[in-house]
Amino acid sequence: MPDSAQLVIVANRLPVDRVDLPDGTRGWRRSPGGLVTALDPVMRANDGVWIGWPGGTESDLEPFEDDGLSLVPVSLTEDEIEEFYEGMSNATLWPIYHDVVAKPEFHREWWDSYVTVNRRFAEKAVEVAEEGATVWVHDYQLQLVPQMLRDLRPDLRIGFYLHIPFPPAELFAQLPWRRQILEGLLGADLVGFQMSGGAQNFVRLVRQRVGHKTHRDLVYLPDGRTIRAAAFPISIDAEGFEELARSEGVTKRAAEIREALGEERRVFLGIDRLDYTKGIVARLRAFAELVEEGKLDVDDAVFVQVATPSRERVEQYRILRDEIDRFVGRVNGDLGRIGTPAISYLHSSYPREEMAALYRAADIMVVTPYRDGMNLVAKEYVACRYDDAGALVLSEFAGAADELRQAWQVNPYDINGMKSALLEAFHAPEKDTTRRMRAMRRTVLRKDVAAWARSFLEGLSEIRPEHGKTVRPPRT
Ligand code: F6P
């Protein structure tokens, strides 16, 4: 474990999960996220350190190494989990940043907790960052950290990346703490967004609400500092997914899944975190109506929906779970036959291997969020279809729609439109699906998550160092 680091990643979660080991002790297992895959090589090249919450309330955890990565845990108390994580992050900011798909709640004590926890993350980063280091802060849970870092350590080069959408000014303006959040982000040298629309929303808000001069993607602060706000669309470890999809184990498992579902049935697939932004019920409704109207038959088609449990103590997530349970029960009760349900619903999380097998087994992948920063499931599906087969039905409100132009794009609020797209994708001739998939694969394989990390860090290293101090750019 290095005493100090040239590159510090600050994210709400550590890239490892707590696990119980066979010998009865507790250990760590690398979480499957793409972020750690992307940052692993840059972390190694720069003696990087990753600061994050390990989940749970353990409070006495020391910094540790996991498979060569240096990790620094930040503890949260039970109250902070409720107020900072479940409350301010996931019941206030999350819905506001996703088009107010659910009603946001505003509580002053949640905000106080958000400030306290952001300060804890900033102080940890300051402890481990060496003179002139680069600190890269991630996501909506930690928007105050950039300015806190700058106040404590003006020598640092600070980047911030938002993984979720940044809302239009009209929605952001609802936040009682809108100015503090903008000022928090302005502590960074480079603020990265998924889409250029998010960057533009941010710059406009800074001009309107904080009163700073702006020009295109630049913000000029009165102290002479310039901040850039730009889009860096995130991606996945595309080669890694393709390799996994080609492996013997996944090939075998995909065949088993097909057999279990009925070889002659075509498979629609949805894989999402169980979240109200994902449009799960609307897409199932579109499918169920097609069956009801006789346009699809359960002997020919099945919808497999995987919903990964998430934020289960937040009320809106509990309500959604019940709604899906009821809906699936009703559809299967009304439309299923013995041994052939219309919807095969799995409320569970699966390892990457099982996901890759599901992607390979699916004929039509259905990704229909009401709003999504990017949606990596859509890209994973494409990466796994090395056979150039399979169709993708994709919401135009997912960031991925910008790049995956050859998908059947839909408006998830328009159930009839979704029904038409599902049917078109179902009946599409192979020549058409192959042409579309080939084009999407070229995009996904060309711009992977390593390229994303490189371009952000290079963008950050181009920013002029403050007050003529020597700031070493990270090695990419
Ligand atoms: O998409 C935003 C995000 O915070 C991801 O970074 C994360 O993988 C996912 O949502 C799940 O969030 P949580 O940490 O709340 O389980």
Residues whose N, C-alpha, C, O or C-beta is under 5 A from the ligand:
A	BS01	F6P	H163
